[in-house]
Every structure is written in C-alpha cells, then in structure tokens.
C-alpha cells in the first residue's frame, strides 16, 4: 500500500480527502472520500469513530467558527494540492446538531443585518429628502425667479447619492454659493439650450459651452440672479 504524504498537524484531529483511491486498512471499505491516517495507514471515518460528524465546506467563515464553537468534536479536513505541493484546508467535520445551531445563529445575525440595512437606508433617504429641500431653498434664495418645481428638479439631480455631482461634494453639502450656482448653470445648460445636441454632433465641450453661454446668461437674468457666474470655469 502506498503511504500518504503526512498532512499538517495543528494540535487537533485532521481528516484527509485523498487524491487517489484508498481503502480502509482495517475494514477494507473504499474507495474513501475521507480518511484518517493512523501510523501512516488510512482508516475510514467509521473505524476512526468520526462517522457521526457532518462535513461543512470552507467558504463561510462565521458559520465555520460558530459550528466549531457549538461542536464538542470538530475535525479539520484537508486535501493535497499537487501543483502547490501542500495540503490545503477544505472545510471541517462537526456534529450535525452543532451545525444546525450555528446556522440558526447566522440566520439570526443575517436578519439583524437586514433590519439594520433597512433602517440605514430609511435614514439616508430621509437625510436626502431634507438635503434636497435645503438645496432647492438655496437655489430659490439665489434665483428668486426660478420656478419652484424647477428648483426642486435641479436640486434632486445635483444631490443624488453616489452620483459624484456637485451636490455630493463637500462644497455642495455645505450649500456654498459656488456649488449651488454650478448646479443651476448645469441644469439650465442641459434643459434650456442645445448643449447636448452640440456634444452629440462632435463639437468640443468648451466650444459647445461658448456657443450656449448667452442663452444660459439670459435664463439666469430672467431668474434675477444677483451673483457672479463663471460659465466657463
């Protein structure tokens, strides 16, 4: 019988998933999907008194840790990687009841995380509503002639979470005049001018902005803006 390479020993029991077909040296059962080495000879899990354990594959760290905490007996399962010339962990053997208790703990944690994510999402949505309203109010303060609905649309567009738009910058969050004006100019540029069509035609961005600058200025004058606007900045 060919002897198996010696698996790593970390002060506990180790079970091997053999690369080649092996039979139990005691009962001759085989081929074995898992075995224990005793004095260099393979033993099946029945002969090694480990058949009452269930296999938990690697991958879920929390479930593995909790299963081992719940199980009075746990065994590391390894398999030899020929390419890397080393044994690698494949999972653990634990008591079935212990695994069930560990799964229940993880499910409870998962539900708690779900509820926390839902609370956080609700909180962020409420914060976004308040911020968008404050942004729109600042637009109307700077541009009192701007229609209220238009101000809300500009504010909502500029402040979309994760968009990277001006409303999500530090200046935007602080409602600085420069940031608010930039959001309004962008809104006018895309809605009230042929700016997007010019870009689609292949015109360079700076040339397109130059072409529509007077139209933007006219709209802002109609909204009675009293701030200095840098259209090409």
Secondary structure, DSSP 8 states (H G I E B T S, - for coil): ---------SSS-EEEE-SS--B-TTT--BS-SSBEEETTEEE-TTTTT-TTEEEEETT-HHHHHHHHHH-SS-EEEEEEETTTTEEEEEEEEEEHHHHHHHHHHHHHHHHHHHHHHHHHHHHHHHHHHHHHHHHHHHHHHH-TTS-HHHHHHHHHHHT-TTS--GGGSHHHHTT-HHHHHHHHHHHHHHHSSSHHHHHHTT--HHHHHHHHHHHHHHHHHHTT--S---TT-
